[in-house]
């Protein structure tokens, strides 16, 4: 895998944790809004 595989802008839609006992947890809540942007600018 190389850096180009991760370049771009990603939007978070949900974050769920499913446990073996059947629990489903939303650590950041159910209405997420945010993004992360990755580029090779400044990477060495």
C-alpha positions, -999 to +999 in steps of 0.1 A: +000+000+000+013+035-007+004+071+001-018+075-030-042+049-016-052+073+012-052+106-006-086+124-007-114+136+015-134+112+036-167+119+053-177+101+085-212+086+083-214+065+114-193+048+141-206+017+157-191-008+180-208-042+181-200-065+210-202-103+212-230-100+238-252-082+212-247-046+224-244-019+198-227+013+210-223+046+191-193+062+209-196+095+191-234+097+190-258+089+162-257+122+143-220+125+132-208+154+111-172+157+100-145+149+075-108+141+073-086+151+044-054+133+035-028+144+010+009+139+004+016+176+010+043+179+036+048+142+040+083+128+037 
